[in-house]
Amino acid sequence: MELENGYNHKVEERKRYFKSFGFWMVAAAICLIIFLVMKIAHKEEVVVKPERNNTVAPAQRVYDFADKLTDSEEEALEKLIAEQEDLCQCDLVLVIINKEMGVSDTEWTRNMVNYADDFYDQNAFGYDQPHGDGALLLDNWYHAGEADSQAGTWLSTSGKLEYNIGESEENRVWDALDSGFDISAKEAYARAIKKVAYYGIEEEGSGVSSLPWVVVLAIPAIIAGIYCAVNMKQAPGKDTTNSMTYVAGNQPQMNNQADQFLRKNTTKVKIETSSGSRSGGGGSYGHHTSSGGFSHGGGGHRR
């Protein structure tokens, strides 16, 4: 050790270093104590999910008016929907039709929207209340001919799903649906329903209390340890300049600086604007009021 008249410079330097962080160490200790007390007091709280508060709507969830599913497939989808409804606390309804909805995108969209919204409203679906949280997946198989396909899907959303599902979320539902059709209609509907339900699931808890306590303690401890280790090993930097570094004789030395204008170019770009937010024959239809006077969201996808 480097001793000078019994004075250990390294030890004293280390003491001064830690003393400068004394306040923060005390503050961290207080936060840790508060966290542990809260953790012990609350322990593991049991989250009670709300029960379905709608006795008006029918219990049936799969309506296959086009006969595209077998009885066993319908039963499997009914069971799947019941499981997904329990997770997201939303009513999830599947309606399959084989019905003329219009050749043009505008007509097809209008008829699909009206059919889906009206079916939901007339049956008073909704998990929290009639006409409340939920969604209806309407799938149409109609083909008037080889070149006249009116097949496609419409998603009508209500309650919290109306606001949780936008155009990007709808596109993910269509991706899931299309990937499932490569296997079977039942698989397509199952994947789409799971995706819709996913957007109704709300995170339970937030912030520090939702993290494992080991993670909460380990992260700041690791960061603090690295910071202390790095800073204790750092040697003081050497001065590379002094008061005369930039002085020659008695006159300050300044580098010449100048801005030189070279040229000027301008470009013009035309920005296309949309005339409306509703896309015919697909896309997101946005928030709207049904013929029954209830608020809905939703979008469509032709195939």
C-alpha positions in Angstrom: 0.0 0.0 0.0 1.0 3.5 -0.7 1.5 5.1 2.8 2.6 8.6 3.5 2.9 9.3 7.3 0.4 6.5 7.9 -2.0 7.9 5.3 -3.4 5.4 2.8 -4.3 7.5 -0.3 -6.3 4.7 -2.1 -8.4 4.0 1.0 -9.2 7.6 1.5 -10.0 8.1 -2.1 -12.4 5.2 -2.1 -14.1 6.6 1.0 -14.6 10.0 -0.7 -16.0 8.3 -3.7 -18.6 6.3 -1.9 -19.4 9.3 0.3 -20.4 11.3 -2.8 -23.1 8.6 -3.5 -24.3 8.4 0.0 -27.6 10.2 -0.6 -28.5 7.9 -3.6 -27.6 4.8 -1.7 -30.0 5.8 1.2 -32.7 6.7 -1.4 -32.3 3.3 -3.1 -32.5 1.5 0.3 -35.7 3.3 1.2 -37.3 2.4 -2.2 -36.3 -1.2 -1.7 -37.9 -1.3 1.8 -41.1 0.3 0.5 -41.2 -2.2 -2.4 -40.7 -5.2 0.0 -43.4 -4.0 2.4 -45.9 -3.5 -0.4 -45.0 -6.9 -1.8 -45.6 -8.6 1.5 -48.8 -6.7 2.2 -50.4 -7.4 -1.1 -48.8 -10.8 -1.8 -50.4 -12.4 -4.8 -53.7 -10.8 -5.4 -56.3 -13.1 -7.1 -57.6 -11.3 -10.2 -61.4 -11.9 -10.5 -62.5 -11.7 -14.1 -66.0 -10.1 -14.6 -68.8 -12.5 -15.3 -70.8 -12.1 -18.5 -73.5 -9.6 -17.7 -75.9 -10.3 -20.6 -78.9 -12.7 -20.2 -80.7 -11.4 -23.3 -78.5 -12.6 -26.2 -78.6 -16.3 -27.3 -76.0 -18.7 -26.2 -75.3 -19.9 -29.8 -72.1 -18.5 -31.4 -71.7 -20.3 -34.7 -74.4 -19.7 -37.4 -73.5 -21.7 -40.5 -76.3 -20.8 -43.0 -74.1 -21.9 -45.9 -73.5 -25.5 -44.6 -69.7 -25.1 -44.9 -69.0 -26.9 -41.6 -69.7 -30.3 -40.3 -71.5 -30.8 -37.0 -68.3 -31.7 -35.2 -66.5 -28.7 -36.6 -69.3 -26.4 -35.4 -69.1 -28.0 -31.9 -65.3 -27.5 -31.9 -65.7 -23.8 -32.9 -68.4 -23.3 -30.2 -66.0 -24.7 -27.6 -63.1 -22.6 -28.9 -65.2 -19.4 -28.8 -66.3 -20.1 -25.2 -62.6 -20.4 -24.2 -61.7 -17.2 -26.1 -64.6 -15.3 -24.7 -63.5 -16.2 -21.2 -60.0 -14.8 -22.0 -61.1 -11.5 -23.5 -64.5 -10.9 -21.9 -66.1 -10.2 -25.3 -68.9 -12.0 -27.2 -67.5 -13.6 -30.4 -69.9 -14.6 -33.1 -69.3 -16.4 -36.4 -71.9 -16.1 -39.2 -71.4 -18.0 -42.5 -73.6 -17.2 -45.5 -73.9 -17.8 -49.2 -75.7 -14.7 -50.2 -75.6 -12.1 -53.0 -74.1 -8.9 -51.6 -73.3 -6.9 -54.8 -70.7 -6.9 -57.5 -69.2 -3.5 -57.0 -67.0 -2.8 -54.0 -69.3 -0.1 -52.8 -72.4 -2.2 -52.9 -70.7 -5.2 -51.4 -69.3 -3.2 -48.5 -72.6 -1.5 -47.7 -74.5 -4.8 -47.7 -71.9 -6.7 -45.7 -71.7 -3.9 -43.1 -75.5 -3.7 -42.7 -75.9 -7.5 -42.4 -73.1 -7.9 -39.8 -74.2 -4.9 -37.7 -77.9 -5.8 -37.8 -77.3 -9.4 -36.9 -75.3 -8.3 -33.9 -77.8 -5.7 -32.8 -80.9 -7.8 -33.3 -79.5 -10.6 -31.1 -78.3 -8.0 -28.6 -74.8 -9.6 -28.3 -72.3 -8.1 -25.9 -70.3 -9.5 -23.0 -70.8 -6.7 -20.5 -74.3 -5.7 -21.6 -76.6 -6.1 -24.6 -75.0 -4.3 -27.6 -71.8 -4.2 -25.6 -68.2 -5.6 -25.9 -67.9 -8.1 -28.8 -67.4 -8.8 -32.5 -69.1 -10.6 -35.3 -67.2 -12.3 -38.1 -69.4 -12.5 -41.2 -68.1 -14.8 -44.0 -69.8 -14.9 -47.4 -69.2 -17.7 -49.9 -71.3 -16.4 -52.8 -70.1 -17.0 -56.4 -72.4 -16.0 -59.2 -69.9 -17.3 -61.7 -66.2 -17.8 -62.4 -65.6 -14.1 -62.8 -68.2 -12.9 -60.3 -67.0 -13.7 -56.8 -68.8 -12.0 -53.9 -66.9 -14.1 -51.4 -65.3 -12.3 -48.5 -65.4 -11.5 -44.8 -66.6 -8.6 -42.7 -65.7 -7.9 -39.1 -68.2 -5.9 -37.1 -66.9 -4.7 -33.8 -68.6 -3.2 -30.7 -67.8 -1.9 -27.3 -64.1 -2.1 -26.4 -63.3 -4.1 -29.5 -64.5 -1.2 -31.6 -61.6 0.9 -30.3 -59.1 -1.8 -29.8 -59.3 -3.1 -33.4 -58.2 -0.7 -36.1 -57.1 -1.2 -39.7 -53.7 -2.7 -38.8 -55.4 -5.2 -36.4 -58.0 -6.1 -39.0 -55.2 -6.8 -41.5 -53.7 -9.3 -39.1 -57.1 -11.0 -38.7 -57.3 -11.3 -42.5 -53.8 -12.8 -42.6 -54.8 -15.4 -40.0 -58.0 -16.2 -41.9 -56.3 -16.6 -45.3 -53.5 -18.8 -43.8 -56.2 -21.0 -42.3 -58.1 -21.4 -45.5 -55.1 -23.3 -47.0 -56.0 -26.0 -44.5 -59.8 -25.9 -44.0 -62.6 -23.4 -43.4 -62.8 -24.5 -39.8 -59.1 -23.8 -39.3 -59.5 -20.4 -41.0 -62.3 -19.4 -38.6 -60.5 -20.7 -35.6 -57.4 -18.6 -36.4 -59.4 -15.5 -37.1 -61.4 -15.8 -33.9 -58.3 -16.2 -31.8 -56.8 -13.1 -33.4 -59.9 -11.1 -32.7 -60.0 -12.3 -29.1 -56.4 -11.4 -28.6 -57.2 -7.7 -29.1 -59.8 -7.9 -26.3 -57.4 -9.2 -23.7 -56.4 -6.5 -21.3 -53.1 -6.6 -19.4 -53.6 -7.3 -15.7 -51.5 -4.9 -13.6 -48.8 -2.5 -14.7 -45.6 -1.0 -13.6 -43.2 -2.5 -11.1 -45.7 -4.6 -9.2 -46.4 -6.7 -12.3 -42.7 -7.7 -12.6 -41.2 -10.6 -10.7 -39.5 -9.2 -7.6 -36.2 -10.9 -8.5 -36.1 -8.9 -11.7 -37.0 -5.7 -9.9 -34.1 -6.1 -7.5 -31.6 -7.6 -9.9 -31.7 -4.9 -12.7 -30.9 -1.8 -10.6 -28.3 -3.8 -8.6 -26.5 -4.9 -11.7 -26.5 -1.4 -13.2 -25.2 0.1 -10.0 -22.5 -2.5 -9.7 -21.3 -1.9 -13.2 -21.4 1.8 -12.8 -19.3 1.7 -9.6 -16.8 -0.8 -11.0 -16.2 1.3 -14.1 -15.9 4.6 -12.4 -13.5 3.3 -9.7 -11.1 2.0 -12.3 -11.1 5.2 -14.3 -7.9 7.2 -13.9 -8.1 11.0 -13.9 -7.6 12.4 -17.4 -4.4 14.3 -18.1 -4.6 17.9 -19.1 -3.8 18.3 -22.7 -4.2 22.0 -22.8 -3.2 25.0 -20.8 -3.8 28.7 -20.9 -1.1 29.2 -23.6 -2.0 26.3 -25.9 -3.7 28.5 -28.4 -1.5 31.5 -28.0 1.6 32.2 -30.2 3.6 35.0 -28.8 1.2 37.5 -27.5 -1.5 36.9 -30.1 -4.3 34.3 -30.1 -4.2 31.9 -33.1 -7.5 31.4 -34.8 -8.2 29.0 -37.7 -9.7 30.6 -40.8 -13.3 29.5 -41.3 -15.6 30.3 -44.2 -18.9 29.1 -45.6 -18.9 28.7 -49.4 -22.3 28.6 -51.2 -22.1 25.9 -53.9 -25.5 25.5 -55.5 -29.2 25.5 -54.9 -31.6 22.7 -56.0 -35.3 22.6 -55.5 -37.7 19.7 -56.1 -41.4 19.4 -56.1 -43.3 16.3 -55.0 -47.1 15.9 -55.4 -48.7 14.5 -52.3 -51.8 12.5 -53.0 -54.7 12.9 -50.6 -57.5 10.5 -49.9 -61.1 11.7 -50.4 -62.4 9.6 -47.5 -61.5 7.1 -44.8 -63.8 4.3 -45.9 -62.5 1.8 -48.5 -65.0 0.0 -50.6 -64.9 -3.8 -50.8 -62.5 -4.1 -47.9 -60.3 -2.0 -45.7 -61.4 -0.3 -42.5 -64.9 1.1 -42.5 -64.2 3.1 -39.3 -66.6 4.1 -36.5 -70.3 4.3 -37.6 -73.8 4.0 -36.4 -75.9 1.0 -37.4 -79.5 1.2 -38.6 -80.5 0.1 -35.1 -78.7 3.2 -33.7 -75.7 1.4 -32.1 -72.0 2.3 -32.5 -69.8 -0.1 -34.5 -66.4 -0.4 -36.0 -65.1 -2.9 -38.5 -63.6 -3.7 -41.8 -63.8 -6.1 -44.7 -61.7 -8.4 -46.9 -62.8 -9.8 -50.3 -61.3 -12.9 -51.7 
